[in-house]
């Protein structure tokens, strides 16, 4: 029989107690001490396990040294800042540290962002809200795609027309040029602006947009 989790054990003890079992009977049935029974009856949910303090490692004496290097790098030119490899070699050569490269890399990866934040130099997360007026803008993608049709690879022309406000997309057939007219007709009107995302080389370019009326 698989061993019950602590949550399941507490629930079972609570149910048996509700059915009339005494404390001693609960102890015998579930093979636990009276203290466990008391905890189960006081709370149907086990207490969270206490977090143990981090174990000391061989790197502990050298963490202040690494922190000092990382802080000094804040004002150093980019090409003169320490890599993890350079920090590791300095610890070994200058301080006689008997540590592995992996331990140093793990510590630097976690400590470096903290030092940047302490100095007020952490990168900011910037979000640009998108707002589109109804019928004002549309996004257009087109280019060549290769598909397998009836067991053969065939080059087709893809045209995608999407209204920016509603996200509604038209699915025209035919060539890209003809598809543009059909898509506008299917949208029950013509948007004021179109976002062109086609690269002159024949590939779709999603990062650059050129707007035209």
FIKOLZA-1660 file (N, C-alpha, C; in steps of 0.1 Angstrom, whole numbers, plus 5000, padded with zeros to 4 digits):
% residues 213
   i   px   py   pz ch aa at
   1 5008 4988 5000  A  X  N
   1 5000 5000 5000  A  X CA
   1 5009 5012 5000  A  X  C
   2 5007 5022 4990  A  X  N
   2 5016 5033 4990  A  X CA
   2 5014 5042 5002  A  X  C
   3 5025 5048 5006  A  X  N
   3 5024 5057 5018  A  X CA
   3 5017 5070 5015  A  X  C
   4 5008 5074 5025  A  X  N
   4 5000 5086 5023  A  X CA
   4 5009 5098 5025  A  X  C
   5 5005 5109 5018  A  X  N
   5 5012 5121 5020  A  X CA
   5 5007 5127 5033  A  X  C
   6 5013 5138 5037  A  X  N
   6 5009 5144 5050  A  X CA
   6 4995 5150 5049  A  X  C
   7 4992 5155 5038  A  X  N
   7 4979 5161 5036  A  X CA
   7 4968 5150 5037  A  X  C
   8 4971 5139 5031  A  X  N
   8 4961 5127 5031  A  X CA
   8 4960 5122 5045  A  X  C
   9 4971 5121 5052  A  X  N
   9 4971 5116 5066  A  X CA
   9 4963 5125 5075  A  X  C
  10 4965 5138 5074  A  X  N
  10 4957 5147 5082  A  X CA
  10 4942 5146 5079  A  X  C
  11 4939 5144 5067  A  X  N
  11 4925 5143 5063  A  X CA
  11 4919 5130 5069  A  X  C
  12 4926 5119 5068  A  X  N
  12 4921 5107 5073  A  X CA
  12 4920 5107 5088  A  X  C
  13 4929 5113 5095  A  X  N
  13 4928 5114 5110  A  X CA
  13 4916 5123 5113  A  X  C
  14 4914 5134 5106  A  X  N
  14 4902 5142 5109  A  X CA
  14 4889 5135 5106  A  X  C
  15 4888 5127 5096  A  X  N
  15 4876 5120 5093  A  X CA
  15 4873 5110 5103  A  X  C
  16 4884 5102 5108  A  X  N
  16 4882 5092 5118  A  X CA
  16 4878 5098 5131  A  X  C
  17 4883 5109 5134  A  X  N
  17 4879 5116 5147  A  X CA
  17 4865 5121 5146  A  X  C
  18 4861 5126 5134  A  X  N
  18 4847 5130 5133  A  X CA
  18 4837 5118 5135  A  X  C
  19 4842 5106 5131  A  X  N
  19 4834 5094 5132  A  X CA
  19 4834 5088 5146  A  X  C
  20 4841 5095 5156  A  X  N
  20 4840 5091 5169  A  X CA
  20 4853 5084 5175  A  X  C
  21 4864 5082 5168  A  X  N
  21 4876 5076 5173  A  X CA
  21 4882 5085 5183  A  X  C
  22 4888 5078 5194  A  X  N
  22 4895 5086 5204  A  X CA
  22 4909 5089 5199  A  X  C
  23 4916 5097 5207  A  X  N
  23 4930 5100 5204  A  X CA
  23 4939 5088 5203  A  X  C
  24 4937 5079 5213  A  X  N
  24 4945 5067 5214  A  X CA
  24 4943 5058 5202  A  X  C
  25 4930 5056 5198  A  X  N
  25 4926 5048 5186  A  X CA
  25 4932 5054 5174  A  X  C
  26 4932 5067 5172  A  X  N
  26 4938 5074 5161  A  X CA
  26 4953 5071 5160  A  X  C
  27 4959 5071 5171  A  X  N
  27 4974 5068 5172  A  X CA
  27 4977 5054 5167  A  X  C
  28 4969 5045 5172  A  X  N
  28 4972 5031 5168  A  X CA
  28 4968 5028 5153  A  X  C
  29 4957 5033 5149  A  X  N
  29 4953 5031 5135  A  X CA
  29 4963 5036 5125  A  X  C
  30 4967 5048 5127  A  X  N
  30 4976 5055 5117  A  X CA
  30 4991 5054 5120  A  X  C
  31 4994 5048 5132  A  X  N
  31 5008 5046 5135  A  X CA
  31 5016 5059 5137  A  X  C
  32 5009 5069 5144  A  X  N
  32 5016 5082 5146  A  X CA
  32 5015 5085 5161  A  X  C
  33 5022 5095 5165  A  X  N
  33 5022 5099 5179  A  X CA
  33 5010 5109 5182  A  X  C
  34 5008 5111 5195  A  X  N
  34 4996 5119 5199  A  X CA
  34 4999 5134 5194  A  X  C
  35 5012 5138 5193  A  X  N
  35 5014 5151 5188  A  X CA
  35 5010 5153 5174  A  X  C
  36 5012 5143 5165  A  X  N
  36 5008 5143 5151  A  X CA
  36 4992 5144 5150  A  X  C
  37 4986 5136 5159  A  X  N
  37 4971 5136 5159  A  X CA
  37 4966 5149 5163  A  X  C
  38 4973 5155 5173  A  X  N
  38 4968 5168 5178  A  X CA
  38 4970 5179 5167  A  X  C
  39 4981 5178 5160  A  X  N
  39 4983 5188 5149  A  X CA
  39 4973 5186 5138  A  X  C
  40 4969 5174 5135  A  X  N
  40 4960 5171 5124  A  X CA
  40 4946 5176 5128  A  X  C
  41 4942 5175 5141  A  X  N
  41 4929 5179 5145  A  X CA
  41 4928 5195 5147  A  X  C
  42 4940 5201 5149  A  X  N
  42 4940 5215 5151  A  X CA
  42 4940 5222 5137  A  X  C
  43 4946 5215 5127  A  X  N
  43 4946 5221 5114  A  X CA
  43 4945 5210 5103  A  X  C
  44 4936 5212 5094  A  X  N
  44 4935 5202 5084  A  X CA
  44 4946 5202 5073  A  X  C
  45 4954 5213 5074  A  X  N
  45 4965 5214 5064  A  X CA
  45 4978 5214 5072  A  X  C
  46 4988 5206 5068  A  X  N
  46 5001 5205 5075  A  X CA
  46 5008 5219 5074  A  X  C
  47 5016 5221 5084  A  X  N
  47 5024 5233 5084  A  X CA
  47 5035 5232 5073  A  X  C
  48 5038 5243 5066  A  X  N
  48 5048 5243 5056  A  X CA
  48 5062 5239 5062  A  X  C
  49 5069 5231 5054  A  X  N
  49 5082 5227 5059  A  X CA
  49 5092 5239 5060  A  X  C
  50 5098 5239 5072  A  X  N
  50 5108 5250 5074  A  X CA
  50 5119 5250 5064  A  X  C
  51 5123 5261 5059  A  X  N
  51 5134 5262 5050  A  X CA
  51 5147 5262 5058  A  X  C
  52 5156 5253 5054  A  X  N
  52 5169 5252 5060  A  X CA
  52 5178 5263 5055  A  X  C
  53 5187 5268 5064  A  X  N
  53 5196 5278 5059  A  X CA
  53 5205 5272 5048  A  X  C
  54 5210 5280 5039  A  X  N
  54 5219 5275 5028  A  X CA
  54 5231 5269 5034  A  X  C
  55 5235 5257 5029  A  X  N
  55 5247 5251 5034  A  X CA
  55 5260 5259 5030  A  X  C
  56 5269 5258 5039  A  X  N
  56 5282 5265 5036  A  X CA
  56 5289 5257 5025  A  X  C
  57 5295 5265 5016  A  X  N
  57 5303 5259 5005  A  X CA
  57 5317 5264 5005  A  X  C
  58 5325 5258 4997  A  X  N
  58 5339 5262 4996  A  X CA
  58 5340 5276 4991  A  X  C
  59 5330 5281 4984  A  X  N
  59 5330 5295 4978  A  X CA
  59 5327 5306 4989  A  X  C
  60 5321 5302 5000  A  X  N
  60 5317 5313 5009  A  X CA
  60 5328 5323 5013  A  X  C
  61 5340 5319 5016  A  X  N
  61 5351 5329 5020  A  X CA
  61 5354 5338 5008  A  X  C
  62 5351 5334 4996  A  X  N
  62 5355 5342 4984  A  X CA
  62 5343 5350 4978  A  X  C
  63 5331 5349 4984  A  X  N
  63 5320 5357 4979  A  X CA
  63 5322 5372 4980  A  X  C
  64 5327 5377 4991  A  X  N
  64 5330 5391 4991  A  X CA
  64 5340 5396 4981  A  X  C
  65 5349 5387 4977  A  X  N
  65 5359 5391 4967  A  X CA
  65 5352 5392 4953  A  X  C
  66 5343 5382 4950  A  X  N
  66 5335 5382 4938  A  X CA
  66 5326 5395 4937  A  X  C
  67 5320 5398 4949  A  X  N
  67 5311 5409 4949  A  X CA
  67 5319 5422 4946  A  X  C
  68 5331 5423 4952  A  X  N
  68 5339 5435 4950  A  X CA
  68 5343 5436 4935  A  X  C
  69 5346 5425 4928  A  X  N
  69 5349 5425 4914  A  X CA
  69 5337 5430 4906  A  X  C
  70 5326 5425 4909  A  X  N
  70 5314 5428 4902  A  X CA
  70 5310 5443 4903  A  X  C
  71 5312 5448 4916  A  X  N
  71 5309 5462 4918  A  X CA
  71 5319 5471 4910  A  X  C
  72 5332 5467 4910  A  X  N
  72 5342 5475 4903  A  X CA
  72 5339 5475 4888  A  X  C
  73 5333 5464 4883  A  X  N
  73 5329 5463 4869  A  X CA
  73 5318 5473 4865  A  X  C
  74 5311 5478 4874  A  X  N
  74 5299 5486 4871  A  X CA
  74 5304 5499 4864  A  X  C
  75 5316 5504 4868  A  X  N
  75 5321 5516 4862  A  X CA
  75 5332 5514 4852  A  X  C
  76 5335 5501 4849  A  X  N
  76 5346 5498 4839  A  X CA
  76 5341 5498 4825  A  X  C
  77 5349 5501 4815  A  X  N
  77 5345 5500 4801  A  X CA
  77 5341 5485 4798  A  X  C
  78 5331 5484 4789  A  X  N
  78 5326 5470 4786  A  X CA
  78 5337 5460 4783  A  X  C
  79 5347 5463 4776  A  X  N
  79 5357 5453 4772  A  X CA
  79 5367 5450 4784  A  X  C
  80 5366 5458 4794  A  X  N
  80 5375 5455 4806  A  X CA
  80 5368 5448 4817  A  X  C
  81 5355 5445 4816  A  X  N
  81 5348 5439 4826  A  X CA
  81 5351 5424 4827  A  X  C
  82 5350 5418 4839  A  X  N
  82 5354 5404 4841  A  X CA
  82 5343 5395 4835  A  X  C
  83 5348 5385 4829  A  X  N
  83 5340 5373 4825  A  X CA
  83 5341 5363 4837  A  X  C
  84 5332 5354 4837  A  X  N
  84 5332 5344 4847  A  X CA
  84 5345 5336 4848  A  X  C
  85 5350 5333 4836  A  X  N
  85 5363 5326 4835  A  X CA
  85 5374 5334 4841  A  X  C
  86 5374 5348 4839  A  X  N
  86 5385 5356 4845  A  X CA
  86 5383 5357 4860  A  X  C
  87 5371 5358 4865  A  X  N
  87 5369 5358 4879  A  X CA
  87 5374 5345 4886  A  X  C
  88 5371 5334 4879  A  X  N
  88 5375 5321 4884  A  X CA
  88 5390 5320 4885  A  X  C
  89 5397 5324 4874  A  X  N
  89 5412 5324 4874  A  X CA
  89 5418 5333 4885  A  X  C
  90 5412 5344 4887  A  X  N
  90 5417 5353 4898  A  X CA
  90 5415 5347 4911  A  X  C
  91 5404 5340 4914  A  X  N
  91 5402 5334 4927  A  X CA
  91 5413 5323 4929  A  X  C
  92 5416 5316 4919  A  X  N
  92 5426 5305 4920  A  X CA
  92 5440 5310 4921  A  X  C
  93 5443 5320 4913  A  X  N
  93 5457 5325 4912  A  X CA
  93 5460 5335 4923  A  X  C
  94 5451 5344 4926  A  X  N
  94 5454 5354 4936  A  X CA
  94 5450 5351 4950  A  X  C
  95 5440 5341 4952  A  X  N
  95 5436 5338 4965  A  X CA
  95 5437 5324 4969  A  X  C
  96 5442 5316 4960  A  X  N
  96 5444 5301 4963  A  X CA
  96 5431 5294 4965  A  X  C
  97 5420 5298 4959  A  X  N
  97 5407 5292 4961  A  X CA
  97 5407 5278 4955  A  X  C
  98 5401 5269 4963  A  X  N
  98 5399 5255 4958  A  X CA
  98 5385 5253 4955  A  X  C
  99 5380 5259 4944  A  X  N
  99 5366 5259 4940  A  X CA
  99 5365 5255 4925  A  X  C
 100 5353 5250 4921  A  X  N
 100 5351 5246 4907  A  X CA
 100 5346 5258 4899  A  X  C
 101 5348 5257 4886  A  X  N
 101 5343 5268 4878  A  X CA
 101 5328 5269 4878  A  X  C
 102 5321 5257 4879  A  X  N
 102 5306 5257 4879  A  X CA
 102 5300 5264 4891  A  X  C
 103 5307 5263 4902  A  X  N
 103 5302 5269 4914  A  X CA
 103 5303 5285 4913  A  X  C
 104 5314 5289 4907  A  X  N
 104 5316 5303 4905  A  X CA
 104 5306 5309 4895  A  X  C
 105 5304 5302 4884  A  X  N
 105 5295 5306 4874  A  X CA
 105 5281 5307 4880  A  X  C
 106 5276 5297 4888  A  X  N
 106 5263 5297 4894  A  X CA
 106 5261 5309 4903  A  X  C
 107 5271 5312 4911  A  X  N
 107 5270 5324 4920  A  X CA
 107 5270 5337 4913  A  X  C
 108 5279 5339 4903  A  X  N
 108 5279 5351 4895  A  X CA
 108 5266 5353 4888  A  X  C
 109 5260 5343 4882  A  X  N
 109 5247 5344 4875  A  X CA
 109 5236 5349 4884  A  X  C
 110 5236 5345 4897  A  X  N
 110 5226 5350 4906  A  X CA
 110 5229 5363 4912  A  X  C
 111 5242 5366 4915  A  X  N
 111 5246 5378 4922  A  X CA
 111 5247 5390 4914  A  X  C
 112 5251 5388 4901  A  X  N
 112 5253 5400 4892  A  X CA
 112 5240 5409 4891  A  X  C
 113 5229 5403 4888  A  X  N
 113 5217 5411 4887  A  X CA
 113 5213 5418 4900  A  X  C
 114 5216 5412 4912  A  X  N
 114 5214 5418 4924  A  X CA
 114 5222 5430 4926  A  X  C
 115 5235 5429 4923  A  X  N
 115 5244 5441 4924  A  X CA
 115 5240 5452 4915  A  X  C
 116 5236 5449 4903  A  X  N
 116 5231 5459 4893  A  X CA
 116 5219 5466 4899  A  X  C
 117 5210 5458 4905  A  X  N
 117 5198 5464 4911  A  X CA
 117 5201 5473 4923  A  X  C
 118 5211 5469 4932  A  X  N
 118 5215 5476 4943  A  X CA
 118 5221 5490 4939  A  X  C
 119 5228 5490 4927  A  X  N
 119 5234 5502 4922  A  X CA
 119 5225 5510 4914  A  X  C
 120 5212 5506 4912  A  X  N
 120 5202 5513 4904  A  X CA
 120 5205 5512 4889  A  X  C
 121 5212 5502 4885  A  X  N
 121 5216 5501 4871  A  X CA
 121 5209 5488 4864  A  X  C
 122 5199 5483 4871  A  X  N
 122 5193 5471 4865  A  X CA
 122 5185 5475 4853  A  X  C
 123 5185 5467 4842  A  X  N
 123 5177 5470 4830  A  X CA
 123 5162 5472 4833  A  X  C
 124 5156 5482 4828  A  X  N
 124 5142 5484 4830  A  X CA
 124 5134 5476 4820  A  X  C
 125 5122 5471 4825  A  X  N
 125 5113 5465 4816  A  X CA
 125 5103 5475 4811  A  X  C
 126 5103 5477 4798  A  X  N
 126 5094 5487 4792  A  X CA
 126 5084 5481 4783  A  X  C
 127 5071 5485 4784  A  X  N
 127 5061 5479 4776  A  X CA
 127 5054 5491 4769  A  X  C
 128 5052 5489 4756  A  X  N
 128 5045 5499 4748  A  X CA
 128 5031 5495 4745  A  X  C
 129 5021 5501 4751  A  X  N
 129 5007 5497 4748  A  X CA
 129 5003 5500 4734  A  X  C
 130 4996 5491 4728  A  X  N
 130 4991 5492 4714  A  X CA
 130 4977 5497 4714  A  X  C
 131 4974 5507 4707  A  X  N
 131 4960 5512 4706  A  X CA
 131 4957 5515 4691  A  X  C
 132 4946 5509 4686  A  X  N
 132 4942 5510 4672  A  X CA
 132 4928 5515 4671  A  X  C
 133 4925 5524 4663  A  X  N
 133 4912 5529 4660  A  X CA
 133 4904 5519 4651  A  X  C
 134 4891 5517 4653  A  X  N
 134 4884 5508 4644  A  X CA
 134 4885 5513 4629  A  X  C
 135 4888 5504 4621  A  X  N
 135 4889 5506 4606  A  X CA
 135 4900 5516 4602  A  X  C
 136 4910 5518 4611  A  X  N
 136 4920 5528 4608  A  X CA
 136 4933 5522 4602  A  X  C
 137 4936 5510 4607  A  X  N
 137 4949 5504 4603  A  X CA
 137 4947 5489 4600  A  X  C
 138 4955 5484 4590  A  X  N
 138 4956 5470 4587  A  X CA
 138 4970 5466 4585  A  X  C
 139 4973 5453 4588  A  X  N
 139 4987 5448 4586  A  X CA
 139 4987 5438 4575  A  X  C
 140 4996 5439 4566  A  X  N
 140 4997 5430 4554  A  X CA
 140 5010 5423 4554  A  X  C
 141 5010 5410 4552  A  X  N
 141 5022 5402 4550  A  X CA
 141 5020 5394 4537  A  X  C
 142 5031 5393 4530  A  X  N
 142 5030 5384 4518  A  X CA
 142 5044 5379 4514  A  X  C
 143 5044 5368 4507  A  X  N
 143 5057 5362 4503  A  X CA
 143 5055 5348 4498  A  X  C
 144 5066 5341 4495  A  X  N
 144 5065 5328 4489  A  X CA
 144 5066 5318 4501  A  X  C
 145 5058 5307 4500  A  X  N
 145 5059 5296 4509  A  X CA
 145 5060 5283 4501  A  X  C
 146 5066 5273 4507  A  X  N
 146 5067 5260 4500  A  X CA
 146 5059 5250 4508  A  X  C
 147 5049 5243 4501  A  X  N
 147 5040 5234 4508  A  X CA
 147 5041 5221 4500  A  X  C
 148 5037 5210 4507  A  X  N
 148 5036 5197 4500  A  X CA
 148 5022 5195 4496  A  X  C
 149 5020 5194 4483  A  X  N
 149 5006 5193 4477  A  X CA
 149 5006 5180 4469  A  X  C
 150 4997 5171 4472  A  X  N
 150 4996 5158 4465  A  X CA
 150 5009 5151 4464  A  X  C
 151 5017 5152 4475  A  X  N
 151 5030 5145 4476  A  X CA
 151 5041 5152 4469  A  X  C
 152 5039 5164 4464  A  X  N
 152 5050 5172 4457  A  X CA
 152 5052 5185 4464  A  X  C
 153 5064 5190 4464  A  X  N
 153 5067 5203 4470  A  X CA
 153 5063 5214 4459  A  X  C
 154 5055 5223 4463  A  X  N
 154 5050 5233 4454  A  X CA
 154 5052 5247 4461  A  X  C
 155 5056 5257 4453  A  X  N
 155 5058 5271 4458  A  X CA
 155 5045 5278 4456  A  X  C
 156 5040 5284 4466  A  X  N
 156 5027 5291 4466  A  X CA
 156 5030 5305 4471  A  X  C
 157 5020 5314 4468  A  X  N
 157 5021 5328 4472  A  X CA
 157 5011 5330 4483  A  X  C
 158 5017 5335 4495  A  X  N
 158 5009 5337 4507  A  X CA
 158 5006 5352 4508  A  X  C
 159 4994 5355 4511  A  X  N
 159 4990 5369 4513  A  X CA
 159 4981 5369 4526  A  X  C
 160 4985 5377 4536  A  X  N
 160 4978 5378 4549  A  X CA
 160 4974 5392 4551  A  X  C
 161 4961 5394 4554  A  X  N
 161 4956 5407 4556  A  X CA
 161 4948 5407 4569  A  X  C
 162 4952 5416 4579  A  X  N
 162 4947 5415 4592  A  X CA
 162 4943 5429 4597  A  X  C
 163 4931 5431 4602  A  X  N
 163 4927 5444 4607  A  X CA
 163 4933 5446 4621  A  X  C
 164 4940 5457 4624  A  X  N
 164 4947 5459 4636  A  X CA
 164 4938 5460 4648  A  X  C
 165 4926 5466 4647  A  X  N
 165 4917 5468 4658  A  X CA
 165 4910 5455 4663  A  X  C
 166 4904 5448 4653  A  X  N
 166 4896 5436 4657  A  X CA
 166 4905 5423 4656  A  X  C
 167 4916 5424 4649  A  X  N
 167 4923 5411 4647  A  X CA
 167 4917 5402 4636  A  X  C
 168 4906 5407 4630  A  X  N
 168 4900 5399 4619  A  X CA
 168 4909 5398 4607  A  X  C
 169 4911 5386 4602  A  X  N
 169 4919 5383 4591  A  X CA
 169 4911 5379 4579  A  X  C
 170 4915 5384 4567  A  X  N
 170 4909 5379 4555  A  X CA
 170 4918 5368 4549  A  X  C
 171 4912 5359 4542  A  X  N
 171 4919 5348 4536  A  X CA
 171 4916 5347 4521  A  X  C
 172 4922 5356 4514  A  X  N
 172 4920 5357 4499  A  X CA
 172 4927 5346 4492  A  X  C
 173 4922 5343 4480  A  X  N
 173 4929 5333 4471  A  X CA
 173 4935 5341 4460  A  X  C
 174 4944 5334 4452  A  X  N
 174 4950 5341 4441  A  X CA
 174 4963 5347 4444  A  X  C
 175 4968 5356 4436  A  X  N
 175 4981 5362 4437  A  X CA
 175 4980 5372 4448  A  X  C
 176 4992 5377 4452  A  X  N
 176 4993 5387 4463  A  X CA
 176 4986 5400 4459  A  X  C
 177 4988 5404 4446  A  X  N
 177 4982 5416 4442  A  X CA
 177 4967 5416 4441  A  X  C
 178 4962 5405 4436  A  X  N
 178 4948 5403 4435  A  X CA
 178 4942 5401 4449  A  X  C
 179 4949 5394 4458  A  X  N
 179 4945 5392 4471  A  X CA
 179 4943 5405 4479  A  X  C
 180 4951 5415 4476  A  X  N
 180 4949 5427 4483  A  X CA
 180 4936 5434 4481  A  X  C
 181 4932 5434 4468  A  X  N
 181 4919 5440 4465  A  X CA
 181 4907 5432 4471  A  X  C
 182 4909 5418 4470  A  X  N
 182 4898 5410 4476  A  X CA
 182 4897 5411 4491  A  X  C
 183 4909 5413 4497  A  X  N
 183 4908 5414 4512  A  X CA
 183 4902 5427 4516  A  X  C
 184 4905 5438 4509  A  X  N
 184 4898 5451 4512  A  X CA
 184 4883 5450 4510  A  X  C
 185 4879 5443 4500  A  X  N
 185 4865 5441 4497  A  X CA
 185 4858 5433 4508  A  X  C
 186 4865 5423 4512  A  X  N
 186 4860 5414 4523  A  X CA
 186 4859 5421 4536  A  X  C
 187 4867 5432 4538  A  X  N
 187 4867 5439 4551  A  X CA
 187 4856 5449 4551  A  X  C
 188 4847 5450 4541  A  X  N
 188 4836 5460 4541  A  X CA
 188 4841 5474 4541  A  X  C
 189 4852 5477 4535  A  X  N
 189 4858 5490 4535  A  X CA
 189 4873 5490 4534  A  X  C
 190 4879 5501 4532  A  X  N
 190 4893 5501 4531  A  X CA
 190 4899 5509 4543  A  X  C
 191 4909 5502 4551  A  X  N
 191 4915 5509 4562  A  X CA
 191 4923 5521 4557  A  X  C
 192 4924 5531 4566  A  X  N
 192 4931 5543 4563  A  X CA
 192 4946 5541 4560  A  X  C
 193 4952 5531 4568  A  X  N
 193 4966 5529 4566  A  X CA
 193 4968 5513 4566  A  X  C
 194 4978 5510 4558  A  X  N
 194 4982 5496 4557  A  X CA
 194 4997 5494 4562  A  X  C
 195 4999 5484 4570  A  X  N
 195 5012 5481 4574  A  X CA
 195 5019 5471 4565  A  X  C
 196 5029 5475 4558  A  X  N
 196 5035 5466 4548  A  X CA
 196 5047 5459 4555  A  X  C
 197 5047 5446 4555  A  X  N
 197 5058 5439 4562  A  X CA
 197 5065 5429 4553  A  X  C
 198 5066 5433 4540  A  X  N
 198 5072 5424 4530  A  X CA
 198 5086 5430 4527  A  X  C
 199 5096 5421 4527  A  X  N
 199 5110 5426 4524  A  X CA
 199 5112 5425 4509  A  X  C
 200 5120 5435 4503  A  X  N
 200 5122 5435 4489  A  X CA
 200 5128 5422 4484  A  X  C
 201 5135 5415 4492  A  X  N
 201 5142 5402 4488  A  X CA
 201 5133 5391 4487  A  X  C
 202 5120 5392 4490  A  X  N
 202 5110 5381 4489  A  X CA
 202 5108 5374 4502  A  X  C
 203 5114 5379 4513  A  X  N
 203 5111 5373 4526  A  X CA
 203 5103 5382 4534  A  X  C
 204 5095 5377 4543  A  X  N
 204 5087 5385 4552  A  X CA
 204 5096 5391 4563  A  X  C
 205 5094 5404 4564  A  X  N
 205 5102 5412 4574  A  X CA
 205 5092 5417 4585  A  X  C
 206 5092 5411 4596  A  X  N
 206 5082 5414 4607  A  X CA
 206 5086 5425 4616  A  X  C
 207 5099 5429 4615  A  X  N
 207 5104 5438 4625  A  X CA
 207 5103 5453 4620  A  X  C
 208 5102 5455 4607  A  X  N
 208 5101 5468 4601  A  X CA
 208 5088 5470 4594  A  X  C
 209 5082 5482 4596  A  X  N
 209 5069 5485 4590  A  X CA
 209 5070 5498 4583  A  X  C
 210 5064 5499 4571  A  X  N
 210 5063 5511 4563  A  X CA
 210 5049 5514 4561  A  X  C
 211 5045 5526 4565  A  X  N
 211 5030 5529 4565  A  X CA
 211 5028 5538 4553  A  X  C
 212 5017 5535 4546  A  X  N
 212 5013 5544 4535  A  X CA
 212 4998 5545 4534  A  X  C
 213 4993 5556 4529  A  X  N
 213 4978 5558 4529  A  X CA
 213 4972 5552 4517  A  X  C
% end
